[in-house]
Amino acid sequence: MEVTLEEFFAASPERVFAAWTDPALVGQWFGCGPGRLWTVHVWECRTGGALRVSMEMNGQRFEVDGEFYEVTPAERIRYRFGTETVEVEFRPENKRTNLRLTHRRIPTAEDCGIRKGGWTYCLRTSLEGFLEGHA
């Protein structure tokens, strides 16, 4: 199963891409809800690079390992997040960035709903707010 979301940002693809690829920046916005940011332990955003993040939520610790499959500057990032895959595409459009995120290999319909809610918050609130605050 998969979830696809599309959002527009008032920033260049290069700026939005940097927010996704610089570990110091990722840790400031990458999360799934208020007060729920992933702690970035490893974020080697290059083809073949590793990632490892963790989060405490509802008294439970979550840890996810992964690998970057494809990193094309200001165009695309594709990575494994646990057993699932995420693809993020960055397209310039009228001095903005059209970001299309596809999260694949989600095991259940319930998990699809959880991923959709998390990514919706992450993109519309967390990433957008980060980009506006770092203009």
The first five atom37 places (N, CA, C, CB, O) and aatype in JSON, in Angstrom:
{
  "aatype": [12, 6, 19, 16, 10, 6, 6, 13, 13, 0, 0, 15, 14, 6, 1, 19, 13, 0, 0, 17, 16, 3, 14, 0, 10, 19, 7, 5, 17, 13, 7, 4, 7, 14, 7, 1, 10, 17, 16, 19, 8, 19, 17, 6, 4, 1, 16, 7, 7, 0, 10, 1, 19, 15, 12, 6, 12, 2, 7, 5, 1, 13, 6, 19, 3, 7, 6, 13, 18, 6, 19, 16, 14, 0, 6, 1, 9, 1, 18, 1, 13, 7, 16, 6, 16, 19, 6, 19, 6, 13, 1, 14, 6, 2, 11, 1, 16, 2, 10, 1, 10, 16, 8, 1, 1, 9, 14, 16, 0, 6, 3, 4, 7, 9, 1, 11, 7, 7, 17, 16, 18, 4, 10, 1, 16, 15, 10, 6, 7, 13, 10, 6, 7, 8, 0],
  "atom_mask": [
    [1, 1, 1, 1, 1],
    [1, 1, 1, 1, 1],
    [1, 1, 1, 1, 1],
    [1, 1, 1, 1, 1],
    [1, 1, 1, 1, 1],
    [1, 1, 1, 1, 1],
    [1, 1, 1, 1, 1],
    [1, 1, 1, 1, 1],
    [1, 1, 1, 1, 1],
    [1, 1, 1, 1, 1],
    [1, 1, 1, 1, 1],
    [1, 1, 1, 1, 1],
    [1, 1, 1, 1, 1],
    [1, 1, 1, 1, 1],
    [1, 1, 1, 1, 1],
    [1, 1, 1, 1, 1],
    [1, 1, 1, 1, 1],
    [1, 1, 1, 1, 1],
    [1, 1, 1, 1, 1],
    [1, 1, 1, 1, 1],
    [1, 1, 1, 1, 1],
    [1, 1, 1, 1, 1],
    [1, 1, 1, 1, 1],
    [1, 1, 1, 1, 1],
    [1, 1, 1, 1, 1],
    [1, 1, 1, 1, 1],
    [1, 1, 1, 0, 1],
    [1, 1, 1, 1, 1],
    [1, 1, 1, 1, 1],
    [1, 1, 1, 1, 1],
    [1, 1, 1, 0, 1],
    [1, 1, 1, 1, 1],
    [1, 1, 1, 0, 1],
    [1, 1, 1, 1, 1],
    [1, 1, 1, 0, 1],
    [1, 1, 1, 1, 1],
    [1, 1, 1, 1, 1],
    [1, 1, 1, 1, 1],
    [1, 1, 1, 1, 1],
    [1, 1, 1, 1, 1],
    [1, 1, 1, 1, 1],
    [1, 1, 1, 1, 1],
    [1, 1, 1, 1, 1],
    [1, 1, 1, 1, 1],
    [1, 1, 1, 1, 1],
    [1, 1, 1, 1, 1],
    [1, 1, 1, 1, 1],
    [1, 1, 1, 0, 1],
    [1, 1, 1, 0, 1],
    [1, 1, 1, 1, 1],
    [1, 1, 1, 1, 1],
    [1, 1, 1, 1, 1],
    [1, 1, 1, 1, 1],
    [1, 1, 1, 1, 1],
    [1, 1, 1, 1, 1],
    [1, 1, 1, 1, 1],
    [1, 1, 1, 1, 1],
    [1, 1, 1, 1, 1],
    [1, 1, 1, 0, 1],
    [1, 1, 1, 1, 1],
    [1, 1, 1, 1, 1],
    [1, 1, 1, 1, 1],
    [1, 1, 1, 1, 1],
    [1, 1, 1, 1, 1],
    [1, 1, 1, 1, 1],
    [1, 1, 1, 0, 1],
    [1, 1, 1, 1, 1],
    [1, 1, 1, 1, 1],
    [1, 1, 1, 1, 1],
    [1, 1, 1, 1, 1],
    [1, 1, 1, 1, 1],
    [1, 1, 1, 1, 1],
    [1, 1, 1, 1, 1],
    [1, 1, 1, 1, 1],
    [1, 1, 1, 1, 1],
    [1, 1, 1, 1, 1],
    [1, 1, 1, 1, 1],
    [1, 1, 1, 1, 1],
    [1, 1, 1, 1, 1],
    [1, 1, 1, 1, 1],
    [1, 1, 1, 1, 1],
    [1, 1, 1, 0, 1],
    [1, 1, 1, 1, 1],
    [1, 1, 1, 1, 1],
    [1, 1, 1, 1, 1],
    [1, 1, 1, 1, 1],
    [1, 1, 1, 1, 1],
    [1, 1, 1, 1, 1],
    [1, 1, 1, 1, 1],
    [1, 1, 1, 1, 1],
    [1, 1, 1, 1, 1],
    [1, 1, 1, 1, 1],
    [1, 1, 1, 1, 1],
    [1, 1, 1, 1, 1],
    [1, 1, 1, 1, 1],
    [1, 1, 1, 1, 1],
    [1, 1, 1, 1, 1],
    [1, 1, 1, 1, 1],
    [1, 1, 1, 1, 1],
    [1, 1, 1, 1, 1],
    [1, 1, 1, 1, 1],
    [1, 1, 1, 1, 1],
    [1, 1, 1, 1, 1],
    [1, 1, 1, 1, 1],
    [1, 1, 1, 1, 1],
    [1, 1, 1, 1, 1],
    [1, 1, 1, 1, 1],
    [1, 1, 1, 1, 1],
    [1, 1, 1, 1, 1],
    [1, 1, 1, 1, 1],
    [1, 1, 1, 1, 1],
    [1, 1, 1, 1, 1],
    [1, 1, 1, 0, 1],
    [1, 1, 1, 1, 1],
    [1, 1, 1, 1, 1],
    [1, 1, 1, 1, 1],
    [1, 1, 1, 0, 1],
    [1, 1, 1, 0, 1],
    [1, 1, 1, 1, 1],
    [1, 1, 1, 1, 1],
    [1, 1, 1, 1, 1],
    [1, 1, 1, 1, 1],
    [1, 1, 1, 1, 1],
    [1, 1, 1, 1, 1],
    [1, 1, 1, 1, 1],
    [1, 1, 1, 1, 1],
    [1, 1, 1, 1, 1],
    [1, 1, 1, 1, 1],
    [1, 1, 1, 0, 1],
    [1, 1, 1, 1, 1],
    [1, 1, 1, 1, 1],
    [1, 1, 1, 1, 1],
    [1, 1, 1, 0, 1],
    [1, 1, 1, 1, 1],
    [1, 1, 1, 1, 1]
  ],
  "atom_positions": [
    [[0.85, -1.17, 0.0], [0.0, 0.0, 0.0], [0.89, 1.23, 0.0], [-0.96, 0.0, 1.22], [2.06, 1.17, 0.39]],
    [[0.32, 2.36, -0.44], [1.12, 3.58, -0.49], [0.27, 4.82, -0.24], [1.82, 3.69, -1.84], [-0.95, 4.8, -0.36]],
    [[0.97, 5.88, 0.09], [0.38, 7.2, 0.33], [1.16, 8.19, -0.53], [0.4, 7.6, 1.86], [2.39, 8.16, -0.54]],
    [[0.45, 9.07, -1.25], [1.09, 10.12, -2.03], [0.51, 11.46, -1.61], [0.91, 9.89, -3.55], [-0.71, 11.63, -1.54]],
    [[1.4, 12.41, -1.34], [0.99, 13.78, -0.98], [1.74, 14.75, -1.87], [1.26, 14.08, 0.52], [2.87, 14.49, -2.28]],
    [[1.11, 15.88, -2.17], [1.72, 16.91, -2.96], [1.5, 18.25, -2.27], [1.16, 16.93, -4.41], [0.38, 18.59, -1.9]],
    [[2.58, 19.0, -2.11], [2.52, 20.31, -1.45], [3.36, 21.31, -2.23], [3.0, 20.22, 0.02], [4.28, 20.94, -2.95]],
    [[3.02, 22.59, -2.08], [3.78, 23.67, -2.69], [4.43, 24.5, -1.6], [2.87, 24.56, -3.59], [3.82, 24.77, -0.56]],
    [[5.68, 24.9, -1.84], [6.43, 25.71, -0.88], [6.95, 26.96, -1.57], [7.59, 24.9, -0.27], [7.4, 26.91, -2.71]],
    [[6.89, 28.08, -0.86], [7.37, 29.37, -1.38], [8.88, 29.44, -1.18], [6.66, 30.57, -0.67], [9.39, 30.34, -0.52]],
    [[9.58, 28.48, -1.77], [11.04, 28.41, -1.68], [11.52, 27.64, -2.91], [11.52, 27.71, -0.34], [10.77, 26.88, -3.51]],
    [[12.77, 27.85, -3.27], [13.33, 27.17, -4.43], [13.52, 25.68, -4.14], [14.68, 27.8, -4.83], [13.63, 25.28, -2.98]],
    [[13.55, 24.85, -5.19], [13.83, 23.43, -4.97], [15.16, 23.21, -4.25], [13.85, 22.7, -6.3], [15.29, 22.26, -3.47]],
    [[16.14, 24.07, -4.49], [17.43, 23.95, -3.82], [17.3, 24.13, -2.31], [18.42, 24.97, -4.38], [17.91, 23.4, -1.53]],
    [[16.49, 25.11, -1.88], [16.28, 25.33, -0.43], [15.5, 24.19, 0.2], [15.53, 26.65, -0.19], [15.85, 23.73, 1.29]],
    [[14.46, 23.74, -0.47], [13.66, 22.64, 0.09], [14.5, 21.37, 0.13], [12.36, 22.42, -0.77], [14.45, 20.63, 1.12]],
    [[15.27, 21.11, -0.92], [16.16, 19.95, -0.96], [17.17, 20.01, 0.18], [16.89, 19.86, -2.32], [17.43, 19.0, 0.83]],
    [[17.75, 21.18, 0.44], [18.72, 21.34, 1.53], [18.09, 21.01, 2.87], [19.29, 22.78, 1.56], [18.74, 20.41, 3.73]],
    [[16.83, 21.39, 3.07], [16.13, 21.07, 4.32], [16.01, 19.57, 4.52], [14.75, 21.72, 4.34], [15.97, 19.09, 5.66]],
    [[15.94, 18.81, 3.42], [15.82, 17.35, 3.48], [17.17, 16.65, 3.58], [15.08, 16.84, 2.27], [17.23, 15.5, 4.03]],
    [[18.25, 17.31, 3.18], [19.52, 16.6, 3.06], [20.56, 16.97, 4.12], [20.09, 16.86, 1.72], [21.46, 16.18, 4.38]],
    [[20.46, 18.13, 4.72], [21.42, 18.57, 5.73], [20.95, 18.04, 7.09], [21.56, 20.14, 5.75], [19.9, 18.46, 7.57]],
    [[21.71, 17.15, 7.73], [21.26, 16.55, 9.0], [20.93, 17.59, 10.06], [22.32, 15.61, 9.52], [20.02, 17.38, 10.86]],
    [[21.66, 18.7, 10.1], [21.39, 19.74, 11.11], [20.04, 20.39, 10.86], [22.5, 20.8, 11.09], [19.38, 20.84, 11.8]],
    [[19.62, 20.46, 9.61], [18.31, 21.05, 9.28], [17.18, 20.03, 9.45], [18.3, 21.6, 7.84], [16.12, 20.37, 9.98]],
    [[17.41, 18.8, 9.01], [16.38, 17.75, 9.11], [15.87, 17.62, 10.54], [16.93, 16.4, 8.62], [14.67, 17.49, 10.78]],
    [[16.79, 17.65, 11.49], [16.43, 17.49, 12.9], [15.57, 18.61, 13.46], [0.0, 0.0, 0.0], [15.02, 18.48, 14.55]],
    [[15.46, 19.72, 12.72], [14.65, 20.85, 13.18], [13.19, 20.78, 12.75], [15.25, 22.13, 12.69], [12.36, 21.5, 13.29]],
    [[12.87, 19.93, 11.77], [11.48, 19.9, 11.27], [10.92, 18.5, 11.04], [11.4, 20.68, 9.99], [9.7, 18.35, 10.95]],
    [[11.74, 17.48, 10.94], [11.3, 16.14, 10.54], [10.57, 15.46, 11.68], [12.48, 15.28, 10.09], [11.19, 14.96, 12.62]],
    [[9.24, 15.44, 11.61], [8.43, 14.84, 12.66], [7.03, 14.56, 12.18], [0.0, 0.0, 0.0], [6.69, 14.85, 11.03]],
    [[6.21, 14.0, 13.05], [4.87, 13.57, 12.63], [3.75, 14.21, 13.43], [4.77, 12.08, 12.74], [2.59, 13.82, 13.28]],
    [[4.07, 15.18, 14.28], [3.03, 15.85, 15.06], [3.66, 16.84, 16.02], [0.0, 0.0, 0.0], [4.88, 16.87, 16.16]],
    [[2.84, 17.65, 16.67], [3.37, 18.63, 17.61], [4.23, 17.95, 18.69], [2.23, 19.43, 18.27], [3.77, 17.03, 19.36]],
    [[5.46, 18.42, 18.85], [6.35, 17.84, 19.85], [6.86, 16.46, 19.5], [0.0, 0.0, 0.0], [7.43, 15.77, 20.36]],
    [[6.67, 16.03, 18.26], [7.07, 14.69, 17.84], [8.08, 14.76, 16.69], [5.84, 13.86, 17.41], [7.8, 14.35, 15.57]],
    [[9.25, 15.29, 16.99], [10.33, 15.32, 16.01], [11.17, 14.06, 16.15], [11.21, 16.59, 16.19], [11.39, 13.57, 17.26]],
    [[11.63, 13.54, 15.02], [12.57, 12.44, 15.04], [13.93, 12.97, 15.49], [12.67, 11.75, 13.65], [14.34, 14.05, 15.05]],
    [[14.62, 12.25, 16.34], [16.01, 12.55, 16.66], [16.86, 11.92, 15.57], [16.41, 12.03, 18.11], [16.78, 10.71, 15.33]],
    [[17.67, 12.73, 14.92], [18.5, 12.25, 13.81], [19.85, 11.81, 14.36], [18.68, 13.36, 12.72], [20.63, 12.62, 14.86]],
    [[20.13, 10.51, 14.26], [21.4, 9.95, 14.71], [22.38, 9.85, 13.54], [21.19, 8.56, 15.35], [23.56, 10.18, 13.66]],
    [[21.86, 9.4, 12.4], [22.66, 9.28, 11.17], [21.77, 9.72, 10.02], [23.19, 7.8, 10.96], [20.63, 9.27, 9.91]],
    [[22.28, 10.59, 9.18], [21.53, 11.05, 7.99], [22.56, 11.37, 6.9], [20.63, 12.33, 8.32], [22.89, 12.53, 6.65]],
    [[23.05, 10.31, 6.26], [24.06, 10.42, 5.22], [23.37, 10.47, 3.86], [25.08, 9.23, 5.28], [23.31, 9.48, 3.14]],
    [[22.86, 11.63, 3.53], [22.0, 11.78, 2.36], [22.84, 11.81, 1.08], [21.15, 13.06, 2.47], [23.12, 12.86, 0.51]],
    [[23.22, 10.61, 0.66], [23.93, 10.36, -0.59], [23.56, 8.95, -1.0], [25.51, 10.55, -0.44], [23.19, 8.14, -0.15]],
    [[23.65, 8.65, -2.27], [23.31, 7.31, -2.73], [24.17, 6.29, -1.98], [23.51, 7.19, -4.26], [25.4, 6.36, -2.01]],
    [[23.51, 5.33, -1.33], [24.19, 4.31, -0.53], [24.4, 4.71, 0.93], [0.0, 0.0, 0.0], [24.84, 3.88, 1.73]],
    [[24.09, 5.96, 1.28], [24.25, 6.44, 2.65], [23.21, 5.86, 3.59], [0.0, 0.0, 0.0], [22.15, 5.4, 3.16]],
    [[23.52, 5.88, 4.86], [22.64, 5.31, 5.89], [21.82, 6.4, 6.57], [23.46, 4.55, 6.94], [22.17, 7.58, 6.54]],
    [[20.71, 5.97, 7.19], [19.96, 6.86, 8.07], [19.52, 6.07, 9.29], [18.72, 7.48, 7.34], [19.27, 4.87, 9.22]],
    [[19.45, 6.77, 10.41], [18.95, 6.19, 11.66], [18.32, 7.31, 12.46], [20.09, 5.47, 12.47], [18.97, 8.31, 12.77]],
    [[17.06, 7.14, 12.8], [16.32, 8.13, 13.58], [15.58, 7.42, 14.7], [15.34, 8.94, 12.68], [15.34, 6.21, 14.64]],
    [[15.22, 8.19, 15.73], [14.43, 7.62, 16.82], [13.48, 8.68, 17.35], [15.36, 7.09, 17.96], [13.66, 9.88, 17.13]],
    [[12.46, 8.22, 18.06], [11.45, 9.1, 18.63], [10.8, 8.43, 19.83], [10.38, 9.48, 17.57], [10.58, 7.22, 19.83]],
    [[10.51, 9.23, 20.84], [9.71, 8.76, 21.98], [8.29, 9.26, 21.76], [10.3, 9.28, 23.38], [8.07, 10.45, 21.51]],
    [[7.31, 8.34, 21.85], [5.92, 8.74, 21.67], [5.03, 7.85, 22.52], [5.51, 8.67, 20.17], [5.09, 6.62, 22.44]],
    [[4.2, 8.48, 23.32], [3.26, 7.75, 24.18], [3.97, 6.7, 25.03], [2.18, 7.08, 23.33], [3.48, 5.58, 25.19]],
    [[5.14, 7.08, 25.57], [5.89, 6.18, 26.43], [6.6, 5.05, 25.71], [0.0, 0.0, 0.0], [7.12, 4.14, 26.35]],
    [[6.63, 5.1, 24.39], [7.24, 4.05, 23.61], [8.37, 4.64, 22.76], [6.2, 3.34, 22.72], [8.25, 5.76, 22.26]],
    [[9.46, 3.89, 22.6], [10.58, 4.35, 21.78], [10.49, 3.69, 20.4], [11.94, 4.03, 22.47], [10.32, 2.47, 20.29]],
    [[10.62, 4.5, 19.37], [10.63, 4.02, 18.0], [11.99, 4.31, 17.4], [9.49, 4.67, 17.16], [12.51, 5.43, 17.53]],
    [[12.58, 3.34, 16.75], [13.85, 3.51, 16.06], [13.69, 2.99, 14.64], [15.0, 2.77, 16.8], [13.1, 1.93, 14.41]],
    [[14.23, 3.75, 13.69], [14.13, 3.36, 12.28], [15.51, 3.51, 11.65], [13.07, 4.21, 11.52], [16.17, 4.53, 11.78]],
    [[15.92, 2.45, 10.95], [17.14, 2.48, 10.15], [16.73, 2.48, 8.68], [18.06, 1.26, 10.48], [15.63, 2.06, 8.33]],
    [[17.63, 2.96, 7.84], [17.34, 2.96, 6.42], [18.57, 3.21, 5.59], [0.0, 0.0, 0.0], [19.69, 3.27, 6.09]],
    [[18.33, 3.37, 4.3], [19.41, 3.59, 3.34], [18.89, 4.49, 2.22], [19.94, 2.25, 2.77], [17.75, 4.35, 1.77]],
    [[19.73, 5.4, 1.78], [19.38, 6.26, 0.65], [19.68, 5.52, -0.64], [20.15, 7.62, 0.71], [20.83, 5.14, -0.9]],
    [[18.65, 5.3, -1.46], [18.81, 4.6, -2.73], [19.2, 5.55, -3.86], [17.52, 3.87, -3.09], [19.98, 5.2, -4.74]],
    [[18.65, 6.76, -3.82], [18.9, 7.72, -4.89], [18.85, 9.13, -4.3], [17.87, 7.57, -6.05], [17.92, 9.47, -3.56]],
    [[19.85, 9.93, -4.63], [19.88, 11.33, -4.23], [20.33, 12.14, -5.44], [20.83, 11.56, -2.98], [21.5, 12.1, -5.82]],
    [[19.4, 12.87, -6.04], [19.68, 13.72, -7.19], [19.41, 15.15, -6.75], [18.81, 13.33, -8.45], [18.25, 15.52, -6.52]],
    [[20.46, 15.98, -6.61], [20.31, 17.33, -6.05], [19.15, 18.13, -6.65], [21.58, 18.09, -6.24], [19.02, 18.27, -7.87]],
    [[18.33, 18.66, -5.74], [17.18, 19.52, -6.05], [16.15, 18.87, -6.97], [17.67, 20.78, -6.68], [15.32, 19.56, -7.55]],
    [[16.21, 17.53, -7.11], [15.23, 16.82, -7.95], [14.54, 15.67, -7.24], [15.91, 16.3, -9.18], [13.31, 15.58, -7.25]],
    [[15.33, 14.77, -6.61], [14.71, 13.56, -6.05], [15.57, 12.96, -4.94], [14.49, 12.53, -7.15], [16.8, 12.99, -4.99]],
    [[14.87, 12.42, -3.94], [15.48, 11.59, -2.9], [14.61, 10.35, -2.8], [15.59, 12.36, -1.5], [13.38, 10.44, -2.73]],
    [[15.23, 9.19, -2.78], [14.5, 7.94, -2.58], [15.27, 7.14, -1.55], [14.33, 7.14, -3.93], [16.47, 6.92, -1.69]],
    [[14.55, 6.7, -0.49], [15.23, 6.0, 0.59], [14.34, 4.94, 1.22], [15.69, 6.97, 1.65], [13.12, 4.97, 1.11]],
    [[15.02, 3.99, 1.9], [14.32, 2.98, 2.69], [14.19, 3.53, 4.1], [15.07, 1.6, 2.68], [15.16, 4.04, 4.67]],
    [[13.0, 3.41, 4.65], [12.71, 3.84, 6.01], [12.14, 2.64, 6.73], [11.7, 5.07, 6.04], [10.94, 2.37, 6.67]],
    [[13.02, 1.89, 7.41], [12.6, 0.61, 7.97], [12.4, -0.36, 6.81], [0.0, 0.0, 0.0], [13.31, -0.57, 6.01]],
    [[11.21, -0.94, 6.72], [10.89, -1.85, 5.61], [10.12, -1.15, 4.5], [10.09, -3.05, 6.11], [9.77, -1.77, 3.49]],
    [[9.86, 0.13, 4.68], [9.07, 0.9, 3.72], [10.0, 1.79, 2.89], [8.01, 1.76, 4.45], [11.17, 1.96, 3.23]],
    [[9.49, 2.36, 1.81], [10.3, 3.26, 0.99], [9.59, 4.61, 0.84], [10.57, 2.64, -0.4], [8.37, 4.69, 0.83]],
    [[10.4, 5.66, 0.73], [9.9, 7.02, 0.58], [10.61, 7.64, -0.61], [10.11, 7.88, 1.88], [11.83, 7.54, -0.74]],
    [[9.84, 8.28, -1.48], [10.39, 9.03, -2.6], [9.89, 10.46, -2.51], [9.99, 8.37, -3.97], [8.69, 10.7, -2.35]],
    [[10.81, 11.41, -2.61], [10.46, 12.82, -2.55], [10.97, 13.47, -3.82], [11.06, 13.52, -1.27], [12.16, 13.39, -4.14]],
    [[10.07, 14.11, -4.56], [10.43, 14.79, -5.81], [10.24, 16.29, -5.63], [9.58, 14.26, -7.0], [9.26, 16.74, -5.04]],
    [[11.19, 17.05, -6.14], [11.2, 18.51, -6.03], [11.12, 19.09, -7.44], [12.48, 19.02, -5.26], [12.01, 18.84, -8.25]],
    [[10.06, 19.86, -7.73], [9.9, 20.43, -9.07], [9.68, 21.93, -8.97], [8.73, 19.76, -9.82], [8.82, 22.38, -8.21]],
    [[10.44, 22.72, -9.74], [10.21, 24.16, -9.74], [8.89, 24.48, -10.44], [11.38, 24.91, -10.41], [8.57, 23.91, -11.48]],
    [[8.14, 25.41, -9.86], [6.88, 25.81, -10.47], [6.52, 27.22, -10.02], [5.74, 24.81, -10.11], [6.2, 27.44, -8.86]],
    [[6.59, 28.18, -10.94], [6.24, 29.58, -10.67], [6.95, 30.13, -9.43], [4.74, 29.71, -10.48], [6.31, 30.66, -8.53]],
    [[8.26, 30.01, -9.39], [9.1, 30.5, -8.29], [8.82, 29.81, -6.95], [8.91, 32.0, -8.13], [9.16, 30.32, -5.89]],
    [[8.19, 28.65, -7.03], [7.92, 27.84, -5.85], [8.42, 26.43, -6.1], [6.4, 27.83, -5.5], [8.95, 26.12, -7.17]],
    [[8.27, 25.58, -5.1], [8.61, 24.16, -5.26], [7.36, 23.32, -5.1], [9.69, 23.73, -4.23], [6.64, 23.44, -4.11]],
    [[7.12, 22.48, -6.07], [6.08, 21.47, -6.0], [6.77, 20.22, -5.47], [5.37, 21.22, -7.42], [7.62, 19.64, -6.15]],
    [[6.42, 19.81, -4.26], [7.01, 18.63, -3.64], [5.99, 17.51, -3.69], [7.45, 18.93, -2.17], [4.85, 17.66, -3.24]],
    [[6.4, 16.39, -4.24], [5.54, 15.2, -4.29], [6.22, 14.1, -3.49], [5.27, 14.74, -5.79], [7.35, 13.71, -3.8]],
    [[5.55, 13.6, -2.47], [6.08, 12.56, -1.6], [5.24, 11.31, -1.77], [6.1, 13.03, -0.11], [4.01, 11.35, -1.66]],
    [[5.9, 10.19, -2.03], [5.22, 8.9, -2.14], [5.87, 7.94, -1.15], [5.29, 8.33, -3.61], [7.07, 7.66, -1.22]],
    [[5.07, 7.44, -0.22], [5.52, 6.49, 0.81], [4.93, 5.14, 0.42], [5.07, 6.93, 2.28], [3.71, 4.97, 0.39]],
    [[5.81, 4.17, 0.11], [5.38, 2.87, -0.4], [5.7, 1.74, 0.57], [6.04, 2.6, -1.75], [6.43, 1.9, 1.55]],
    [[5.12, 0.58, 0.24], [5.33, -0.67, 0.99], [4.8, -0.57, 2.42], [6.82, -1.03, 1.01], [5.37, -1.15, 3.34]],
    [[3.72, 0.17, 2.58], [3.08, 0.31, 3.89], [2.24, -0.96, 4.11], [2.19, 1.62, 3.97], [1.44, -1.32, 3.24]],
    [[2.4, -1.63, 5.24], [1.8, -2.95, 5.41], [0.27, -3.01, 5.49], [2.34, -3.55, 6.62], [-0.33, -3.95, 4.97]],
    [[-0.39, -2.02, 6.12], [-1.84, -2.13, 6.31], [-2.55, -0.82, 6.0], [-2.16, -2.57, 7.75], [-1.91, 0.24, 5.91]],
    [[-3.86, -0.88, 5.83], [-4.65, 0.32, 5.61], [-4.57, 1.25, 6.82], [-6.13, -0.05, 5.31], [-4.5, 2.47, 6.68]],
    [[-4.57, 0.67, 8.01], [-4.45, 1.48, 9.23], [-3.11, 2.23, 9.24], [-4.58, 0.58, 10.49], [-3.06, 3.42, 9.57]],
    [[-2.04, 1.54, 8.87], [-0.73, 2.18, 8.8], [-0.71, 3.28, 7.74], [0.36, 1.15, 8.5], [-0.05, 4.31, 7.92]],
    [[-1.42, 3.07, 6.63], [-1.52, 4.12, 5.59], [-2.12, 5.39, 6.18], [-2.37, 3.62, 4.38], [-1.64, 6.49, 5.92]],
    [[-3.17, 5.25, 6.97], [-3.79, 6.41, 7.61], [-2.83, 7.1, 8.57], [0.0, 0.0, 0.0], [-2.79, 8.33, 8.63]],
    [[-2.06, 6.32, 9.31], [-1.08, 6.89, 10.25], [0.0, 7.63, 9.47], [-0.45, 5.77, 11.13], [0.36, 8.75, 9.83]],
    [[0.51, 7.0, 8.4], [1.56, 7.66, 7.59], [1.03, 8.94, 6.95], [2.09, 6.7, 6.49], [1.71, 9.96, 6.93]],
    [[-0.19, 8.88, 6.43], [-0.76, 10.07, 5.78], [-0.9, 11.22, 6.77], [-2.13, 9.73, 5.15], [-0.57, 12.36, 6.45]],
    [[-1.38, 10.93, 7.97], [-1.52, 11.97, 8.99], [-0.17, 12.53, 9.4], [0.0, 0.0, 0.0], [-0.03, 13.75, 9.55]],
    [[0.82, 11.66, 9.58], [2.16, 12.12, 9.97], [2.8, 12.97, 8.89], [0.0, 0.0, 0.0], [3.34, 14.04, 9.19]],
    [[2.76, 12.5, 7.65], [3.36, 13.28, 6.56], [2.61, 14.58, 6.3], [3.39, 12.45, 5.29], [3.24, 15.59, 5.97]],
    [[1.3, 14.57, 6.44], [0.53, 15.81, 6.24], [1.0, 16.86, 7.25], [-1.0, 15.55, 6.39], [1.26, 18.0, 6.87]],
    [[1.11, 16.48, 8.51], [1.61, 17.42, 9.52], [3.05, 17.83, 9.19], [1.54, 16.8, 10.94], [3.39, 19.01, 9.22]],
    [[3.88, 16.84, 8.87], [5.29, 17.1, 8.61], [5.47, 18.12, 7.49], [5.99, 15.79, 8.24], [6.27, 19.05, 7.63]],
    [[4.75, 17.97, 6.4], [4.91, 18.87, 5.26], [4.19, 20.2, 5.45], [4.4, 18.2, 4.0], [4.79, 21.26, 5.29]],
    [[2.91, 20.14, 5.8], [2.1, 21.37, 5.87], [2.42, 22.26, 7.06], [0.65, 21.01, 5.91], [2.28, 23.48, 6.97]],
    [[2.83, 21.69, 8.14], [3.07, 22.48, 9.35], [4.56, 22.6, 9.65], [2.35, 21.85, 10.53], [5.1, 23.7, 9.73]],
    [[5.21, 21.46, 9.82], [6.59, 21.47, 10.29], [7.57, 21.98, 9.24], [6.99, 20.08, 10.73], [8.31, 22.92, 9.51]],
    [[7.59, 21.38, 8.05], [8.53, 21.81, 7.0], [8.18, 23.21, 6.52], [8.51, 20.83, 5.82], [9.08, 24.04, 6.35]],
    [[6.91, 23.49, 6.29], [6.52, 24.82, 5.84], [6.92, 25.9, 6.84], [5.02, 24.87, 5.6], [7.45, 26.94, 6.45]],
    [[6.68, 25.66, 8.12], [7.07, 26.6, 9.15], [8.58, 26.77, 9.22], [0.0, 0.0, 0.0], [9.08, 27.88, 9.4]],
    [[9.3, 25.67, 9.07], [10.77, 25.75, 9.07], [11.26, 26.61, 7.91], [11.39, 24.35, 8.99], [12.1, 27.49, 8.11]],
    [[10.74, 26.38, 6.72], [11.18, 27.13, 5.55], [10.84, 28.62, 5.68], [10.54, 26.56, 4.28], [11.63, 29.47, 5.28]],
    [[9.66, 28.93, 6.23], [9.28, 30.33, 6.41], [10.19, 31.0, 7.43], [7.8, 30.43, 6.87], [10.52, 32.18, 7.29]],
    [[10.59, 30.28, 8.45], [11.46, 30.85, 9.49], [12.92, 30.95, 9.1], [0.0, 0.0, 0.0], [13.7, 31.6, 9.79]],
    [[13.29, 30.31, 7.99], [14.68, 30.32, 7.53], [14.77, 30.87, 6.1], [15.28, 28.91, 7.6], [15.51, 30.35, 5.27]],
    [[14.01, 31.92, 5.85], [14.0, 32.51, 4.49], [15.32, 33.19, 4.17], [12.86, 33.52, 4.35], [15.48, 33.73, 3.08]]
  ]
}
